[in-house]
Amino acid sequence: MNGVDLRVYNMEKAFVAQDASQCRQNCTKNVNCQYFTFVGKEANINQLNDMCFLKVSTGDRHVTIQYFQHATSGYSLRNCSGKVTYSAKKYSLVLKEKDWTDAQEYCRQHYTNLSIIHTEEDWRTIKSTLGNFSGDVWIGLHRDKPDPDEKWKWSDGEDFMFFNWASHFGDFKGYECVISASSHWQPENCAGDKQYVCQQLVHNGNGITEKNYELMIGSTKWESALKNCITKGRVLASIFNQKEQDAFDEVAKHDHTWIGLKHENNTWNWSSGEPF
């Protein structure tokens, strides 16, 4: 917004930036920054020339607008709190025979990467792309060495399976429900009263999927939290990667919060029915 100065609490001391775009990049990188204002040298104010101000509104500190000709203001490019967006992917079948490493390099040079499959929509799109092709194809899943303890990763570096336990997996000591606290999962007694987060999955017509997290009012037991989410047409939150964990934490404020993971019949399951 050119010619606009957002009057709101400055997070830290202003710093010199090349332009409004660089100022916005700095705001986006800062997890707490919501807004920015860049004041160009045209303002001819010695203390403010080419200065970037990172801003946040919390509590009773609200945003007001002041019109200032040589200021440019805008928002962080982070997603809205509690929202994770997955863009539709486009896949291409490459009829060249290469080993996995050469295939990855070729895809990075001519496309984006070897295929990464996160959702059921991704899988359906891949099957459509393959059509009647019956040969074998590389995807972007790999591990550095054939060791059972070596993690499988996608070609963008993300873990194939996201197990975010705070302590050793399986050490739940008879506790069957799970909370997220301080960005990690912890087994917990299902009968305890905790805050909880519901999620809603929205599939847009253009192939973009949005996962929205919402912190509900009050604390309750796990089963009641599950029922309350279902009553609202949602499910208890599931978390499948670090991107979703970060969005969840923004909503839950890192507090002890029920998620939809439960241990039953010797297996862990998401209450949403999604695979664990």
Secondary structure as the mmCIF struct_conf table of DSSP 4:
data_model
#
loop_
_struct_conf.conf_type_id
_struct_conf.id
_struct_conf.beg_label_comp_id
_struct_conf.beg_label_asym_id
_struct_conf.beg_label_seq_id
_struct_conf.end_label_comp_id
_struct_conf.end_label_asym_id
_struct_conf.end_label_seq_id
STRN STRN1 ASN A 2 ARG A 7
BEND BEND1 VAL A 8 VAL A 8
STRN STRN2 ASN A 10 ASN A 10
BEND BEND2 GLU A 12 GLU A 12
STRN STRN3 PHE A 15 VAL A 16
BEND BEND3 GLN A 18 ASP A 19
HELX_RH_AL_P HELX_RH_AL_P1 ALA A 20 LYS A 29
BEND BEND4 ASN A 30 ASN A 30
TURN_TY1_P TURN_TY1_P1 VAL A 31 ASN A 32
STRN STRN4 TYR A 35 VAL A 39
HELX_RH_3T_P HELX_RH_3T_P1 LYS A 41 ALA A 43
TURN_TY1_P TURN_TY1_P2 ASN A 46 ASP A 50
STRN STRN5 MET A 51 LYS A 55
TURN_TY1_P TURN_TY1_P3 GLY A 59 ASP A 60
STRN STRN6 THR A 64 TYR A 75
BEND BEND5 LEU A 77 ARG A 78
HELX_LH_PP_P HELX_LH_PP_P1 ASN A 79 CYS A 80
TURN_TY1_P TURN_TY1_P4 SER A 81 GLY A 82
STRN STRN7 LYS A 83 TYR A 86
HELX_LH_PP_P HELX_LH_PP_P2 SER A 87 LYS A 89
HELX_RH_AL_P HELX_RH_AL_P2 TRP A 100 HIS A 110
BEND BEND6 TYR A 111 LEU A 114
BEND BEND7 THR A 119 THR A 119
HELX_RH_AL_P HELX_RH_AL_P3 GLU A 120 LEU A 130
TURN_TY1_P TURN_TY1_P5 GLY A 131 ASN A 132
BEND BEND8 GLY A 135 GLY A 135
BEND BEND9 GLY A 140 GLY A 140
STRN STRN8 LEU A 141 HIS A 142
BEND BEND10 ASP A 144 PRO A 146
TURN_TY1_P TURN_TY1_P6 PRO A 148 ASP A 149
BEND BEND11 GLU A 150 GLU A 150
HELX_LH_PP_P HELX_LH_PP_P3 LYS A 151 TRP A 152
STRN STRN9 LYS A 153 TRP A 154
TURN_TY1_P TURN_TY1_P7 SER A 155 ASP A 156
BEND BEND12 GLY A 157 GLY A 157
STRN STRN10 ASP A 159 ASP A 159
BEND BEND13 PHE A 160 MET A 161
STRN STRN11 TRP A 165 TRP A 165
BEND BEND14 ALA A 166 HIS A 168
TURN_TY1_P TURN_TY1_P8 PHE A 169 GLY A 170
TURN_TY1_P TURN_TY1_P9 LYS A 173 GLY A 174
STRN STRN12 CYS A 177 ALA A 181
TURN_TY1_P TURN_TY1_P10 SER A 182 SER A 183
STRN STRN13 HIS A 184 GLU A 188
TURN_TY1_P TURN_TY1_P11 CYS A 190 ALA A 191
BEND BEND15 GLY A 192 GLY A 192
STRN STRN14 LYS A 194 LYS A 194
STRN STRN15 GLN A 195 HIS A 203
TURN_TY1_P TURN_TY1_P12 GLY A 205 ASN A 206
BEND BEND16 GLY A 207 GLY A 207
STRN STRN16 THR A 209 LEU A 215
HELX_LH_PP_P HELX_LH_PP_P4 MET A 216 MET A 216
BEND BEND17 ILE A 217 GLY A 218
STRN STRN17 THR A 220 THR A 220
HELX_RH_AL_P HELX_RH_AL_P4 TRP A 222 THR A 231
TURN_TY1_P TURN_TY1_P13 LYS A 232 GLY A 233
STRN STRN18 VAL A 235 LEU A 236
BEND BEND18 ASN A 241 ASN A 241
HELX_RH_AL_P HELX_RH_AL_P5 GLN A 242 ALA A 252
TURN_TY1_P TURN_TY1_P14 LYS A 253 HIS A 254
BEND BEND19 ASP A 255 ASP A 255
STRN STRN19 THR A 257 GLU A 264
TURN_TY1_P TURN_TY1_P15 ASN A 265 ASN A 266
STRN STRN20 THR A 267 TRP A 270
TURN_TY1_P TURN_TY1_P16 SER A 271 SER A 272
BEND BEND20 GLY A 273 GLY A 273
#
